[in-house]
Amino acid sequence: MEARNIAQWYAVFFCVKLGENSTKTCGKFQQAFGNDAMSGAKTCHWHKMFSEGRTLVEDELVQRTTTRTFDNTVPVRELARSYRIVVT
């Protein structure tokens, strides 16, 4: 994740702590970050999460992407085959 996302997530947290509603928070984001602001939907999503008690964003920092390529599937396939049990 980019540093600007982290900063904006914590800015949403700050707005929630101040008692701002999500609409007001979105407006402040547009004013403060301009074209770099999170979308209104994302701002509302984070506002809701923090309003419901979430306090950390570290879980979001772990990228949950997977890439499937020939280079990484062949070794995995071979490893799985090496652990097969032959039943006779």
Secondary structure, DSSP 8 states (H G I E B T S, - for coil): --HHHHHHHHHHHHHHHTT--HHHHHHHHHHHHGGGS--HHHHHHHHHHHHTT----HHHHS-------HHHHHHHHHHHHHT-----
